Every structure is written in structure tokens, then in C-alpha cells.
Amino acid sequence: MNIRHFHGWALISSGLLMTLLLIFGLTDLTLGIPYLSDVLIIGYCLLFMVGLPGIHYVQPQTKHWGWIGLILMLLPPLNRLLTTLIGLFAQSPVELNHLEASIWNALAAVGIIYLGYIIVGWLSIQARVFPSWVGWLLLLVGISYDVLWFFTLYGSSDSIPFSLFENSLYFMRLLEITAVIGYGWNIIKYKAPRKKRTQHSMHRTARTRRVFEDYSER
């Protein structure tokens, strides 16, 4: 397994853990295991962050904009990871959670939280290395999350019914899982294009072959 495969499997594993979290959230299953959801959250966040560089490995032509998008994509898992760790280990989790929520809301207010999803999704569509549906899916997820956060911060309390908000969140999480697994699978299956031989290289090879043949005839 090379480093590219490692990144790809990390994203796929992250998507699978996100799927388990989605199932547990819909069914309230815990399987009798204490802190199961917390462990799954920590696992999927770490695997997601480890797998992200594989996207740039496959589409390096996105250059610095690709790295900017990937760095911004770290914000949501970092937020969830910190929230989980604070709840598990902090002696005063309420104060720390309040501080973390203030920072998160400030970033959400200016549309930065899921901007990375939008950037990377759009770059994937333009680069045409990944299937276009993967890029469009990530782009859609980023825009949808930002719209939801906008209504959460600036809308009235009854602007979106809670049931609609919750169902929309579950649906977008499902789309996000599909995009993450799609990126991971295509990273694993990616085959770098062979470099075309230049005219100079072809002439040099032919000249070397002629010299070798002349030497053999002697």
C-alpha cells in the first residue's frame, strides 16, 4: 500500500464511520457500549483529516487554491473533534463549549465554515480528474450547509421547522458521506497518465539504437 492508497482508504473509512453515526443518530442505538458515538466521532474526524491530502495528490494542477480549499475543509471535523474532546476530558466543558461555539458562529456568519467544500468541489469539476459527480456533490453539500447555517444564525426561530431542519441535515450528511467515499475510492483507483515522449527524446533513442546496431555489426 502506497501513500496514495493510504489517503484513499482513510477517506473511505471516515465515510463508513460517518454512516454508522448517521444510523445511530436515526435509531438511537448504542449497542450497550459507553461513549460509542464519541469514539466514532473522534475516529471519523481523524481519518477524514488524514485522507484529505490524497485529493491534492490526484489533482495537483489545482495548486495553491487546492491546498486552501483542503485547509478550509479541516474546519468542520476540527470543530466536531474539539467539541467531543471537551465533553470527554474538560473539567469545565460548559465554558469551553461556549467559547468554541462563539468562534464557530463567527466563522459561520461570514460563510467560511464550508467554503472549503465549495472550493474543492468546484476545482474537482474543473480539473476533470475525479468523476464530475463527486465534485458537484461536494459543491452542493458545501452550499447547502452554508445556507442552513445562514438561516440558523439570521432567521427567526420559526423560519425553518425543526423537523425540516433535522431531516435536511440528515440528507446532507448522506450526500457528504457519498462524496467522501467517492473521493476515497477514486484516489485508490487513480492511475497517473504516462508522460508523452518528446520529439527530442525519440530522436535520441533512435540515434542510440543505430549506434548499438552499428557496433553489433562490427
C-alpha positions as CSV (number, residue, x, y, z in Angstrom):
1,M,0.0,0.0,0.0
2,N,1.5,3.3,-1.1
3,I,0.7,6.7,0.5
4,R,-2.0,7.5,-2.1
5,H,-3.9,4.3,-1.2
6,F,-3.4,5.2,2.5
7,H,-5.2,8.5,1.9
8,G,-7.9,6.9,-0.1
9,W,-8.7,4.2,2.5
10,A,-8.6,6.8,5.2
11,L,-11.4,8.8,3.4
12,I,-13.4,5.6,2.8
13,S,-13.1,4.5,6.5
14,S,-14.1,8.0,7.5
15,G,-17.2,7.8,5.4
16,L,-18.1,4.4,6.8
17,L,-17.8,5.7,10.4
18,M,-19.9,8.7,9.4
19,T,-22.5,6.2,8.1
20,L,-22.6,4.4,11.5
21,L,-23.0,7.7,13.3
22,L,-25.9,8.6,11.0
23,I,-27.6,5.2,11.6
24,F,-27.1,5.5,15.4
25,G,-28.4,9.1,15.3
26,L,-31.6,8.0,13.5
27,T,-32.2,4.9,15.6
28,D,-30.7,5.9,19.0
29,L,-28.7,2.7,19.0
30,T,-25.7,2.4,21.4
31,L,-25.2,-1.4,21.4
32,G,-24.6,-1.0,25.1
33,I,-21.1,0.4,24.5
34,P,-20.3,3.5,26.6
35,Y,-19.1,6.6,24.6
36,L,-19.6,4.7,21.3
37,S,-20.7,7.8,19.5
38,D,-17.8,9.8,20.9
39,V,-15.3,7.2,19.8
40,L,-16.8,7.1,16.3
41,I,-16.7,10.9,16.0
42,I,-13.1,11.0,17.0
43,G,-12.2,8.2,14.6
44,Y,-14.0,9.7,11.6
45,C,-12.6,13.2,12.2
46,L,-9.0,12.0,12.4
47,L,-9.4,9.7,9.4
48,F,-11.0,12.5,7.4
49,M,-8.2,14.9,8.1
50,V,-5.6,12.2,7.3
51,G,-7.3,11.4,4.0
52,L,-7.7,14.9,2.6
53,P,-4.2,15.4,1.2
54,G,-4.9,12.5,-1.2
55,I,-7.3,14.7,-3.1
56,H,-4.4,17.1,-3.9
57,Y,-2.1,14.2,-4.8
58,V,-4.5,13.2,-7.6
59,Q,-5.3,16.7,-8.8
60,P,-2.0,18.7,-8.2
61,Q,-2.9,21.1,-11.0
62,T,-5.2,22.9,-8.6
63,K,-2.1,24.2,-6.9
64,H,-2.4,26.7,-4.0
65,W,-6.2,27.0,-4.4
66,G,-6.5,23.3,-3.9
67,W,-4.5,23.5,-0.7
68,I,-6.5,26.5,0.5
69,G,-9.7,24.5,-0.1
70,L,-8.4,21.4,1.7
71,I,-7.2,23.5,4.7
72,L,-10.7,25.1,5.0
73,M,-12.2,21.6,4.8
74,L,-10.5,20.8,8.1
75,L,-12.7,23.3,9.9
76,P,-15.8,21.2,10.3
77,P,-14.1,18.0,11.6
78,L,-11.8,20.1,13.8
79,N,-14.9,21.7,15.4
80,R,-16.6,18.4,16.0
81,L,-13.4,16.8,17.3
82,L,-12.8,19.7,19.8
83,T,-16.4,19.6,20.9
84,T,-16.2,15.9,21.6
85,L,-12.8,16.1,23.4
86,I,-14.0,19.0,25.5
87,G,-17.1,17.0,26.5
88,L,-15.0,14.0,27.4
89,F,-12.0,15.4,29.2
90,A,-12.5,19.1,30.1
91,Q,-13.1,20.0,33.8
92,S,-15.4,22.9,32.8
93,P,-16.9,21.8,29.5
94,V,-19.7,24.4,29.5
95,E,-17.3,27.4,29.4
96,L,-15.1,25.9,26.8
97,N,-18.0,24.8,24.7
98,H,-19.4,28.3,24.9
99,L,-16.1,29.7,23.7
100,E,-15.8,27.2,20.9
101,A,-19.4,27.9,19.8
102,S,-18.7,31.6,19.7
103,I,-15.8,31.1,17.4
104,W,-17.8,28.7,15.2
105,N,-20.7,31.1,14.9
106,A,-18.4,33.9,14.0
107,L,-16.9,31.8,11.2
108,A,-20.3,30.6,10.0
109,A,-21.5,34.2,10.0
110,V,-19.1,35.1,7.2
111,G,-19.6,31.8,5.3
112,I,-16.1,30.3,5.9
113,I,-17.1,27.0,7.6
114,Y,-18.0,25.1,4.5
115,L,-16.2,27.3,1.9
116,G,-13.6,24.6,1.6
117,Y,-16.2,22.1,0.3
118,I,-17.3,24.6,-2.3
119,I,-13.7,25.4,-3.4
120,V,-12.5,21.8,-3.6
121,G,-15.8,20.6,-5.3
122,W,-15.5,23.4,-8.0
123,L,-11.8,22.7,-8.6
124,S,-12.5,18.9,-9.0
125,I,-15.2,19.8,-11.6
126,Q,-12.7,22.0,-13.5
127,A,-9.7,19.6,-13.2
128,R,-11.7,16.6,-14.6
129,V,-9.6,14.1,-12.8
130,F,-12.3,12.9,-10.4
131,P,-15.7,12.0,-11.8
132,S,-17.7,15.2,-12.2
133,W,-20.5,13.9,-9.9
134,V,-18.1,13.8,-7.0
135,G,-17.2,17.4,-7.4
136,W,-20.8,18.5,-7.9
137,L,-21.9,16.6,-4.8
138,L,-19.2,18.2,-2.6
139,L,-20.1,21.6,-4.0
140,L,-23.8,21.0,-3.3
141,V,-23.1,19.9,0.2
142,G,-21.0,23.0,0.9
143,I,-23.6,25.4,-0.4
144,S,-26.4,23.6,1.5
145,Y,-24.6,23.6,4.8
146,D,-23.8,27.3,4.5
147,V,-27.4,28.1,3.6
148,L,-28.6,26.1,6.7
149,W,-26.2,27.9,8.9
150,F,-27.3,31.2,7.5
151,F,-30.9,30.6,8.4
152,T,-29.9,29.3,11.8
153,L,-27.9,32.4,12.6
154,Y,-30.1,35.1,10.9
155,G,-33.5,33.6,10.5
156,S,-36.3,33.7,13.1
157,S,-36.9,30.8,15.4
158,D,-39.8,29.6,13.3
159,S,-38.3,30.3,9.8
160,I,-37.4,26.6,9.5
161,P,-39.4,24.0,11.4
162,F,-37.1,21.8,13.5
163,S,-38.2,18.6,11.8
164,L,-37.4,20.0,8.4
165,F,-34.0,21.3,9.6
166,E,-33.2,17.9,11.1
167,N,-34.3,15.9,8.0
168,S,-32.3,18.3,5.8
169,L,-29.2,17.8,8.0
170,Y,-29.5,14.0,7.7
171,F,-30.0,14.2,4.0
172,M,-26.9,16.5,3.5
173,R,-24.9,14.2,5.8
174,L,-25.8,11.3,3.5
175,L,-24.7,13.3,0.4
176,E,-21.4,14.2,2.3
177,I,-20.8,10.6,3.1
178,T,-21.3,9.7,-0.6
179,A,-18.9,12.4,-1.7
180,V,-16.2,11.4,0.8
181,I,-16.3,7.7,-0.1
182,G,-16.4,8.7,-3.8
183,Y,-13.2,10.7,-3.4
184,G,-11.5,8.0,-1.4
185,W,-12.4,5.2,-3.9
186,N,-11.2,7.3,-6.9
187,I,-8.0,8.2,-5.1
188,I,-7.3,4.4,-4.8
189,K,-8.2,3.7,-8.4
190,Y,-6.3,6.6,-9.8
191,K,-3.7,5.9,-12.4
192,A,-1.3,8.6,-13.3
193,P,-1.2,9.4,-17.0
194,R,2.0,8.3,-18.7
195,K,4.3,11.1,-19.8
196,K,4.4,11.6,-23.5
197,R,7.8,11.1,-25.0
198,T,9.2,14.3,-26.5
199,Q,10.4,14.5,-30.1
200,H,14.0,15.1,-28.8
201,S,13.8,12.0,-26.6
202,M,12.5,9.9,-29.6
203,H,15.4,11.1,-31.8
204,R,17.9,10.4,-29.1
205,T,16.6,6.9,-28.6
206,A,16.7,6.2,-32.3
207,R,20.3,7.5,-32.5
208,T,21.3,5.3,-29.6
209,R,19.7,2.3,-31.3
210,R,21.6,3.0,-34.6
211,V,24.9,3.3,-32.7
212,F,24.2,0.0,-31.0
213,E,23.3,-1.7,-34.2
214,D,26.5,-0.4,-36.0
215,Y,28.5,-1.7,-33.1
216,S,26.9,-5.1,-33.2
217,E,27.5,-5.4,-36.9
218,R,31.2,-5.0,-36.3
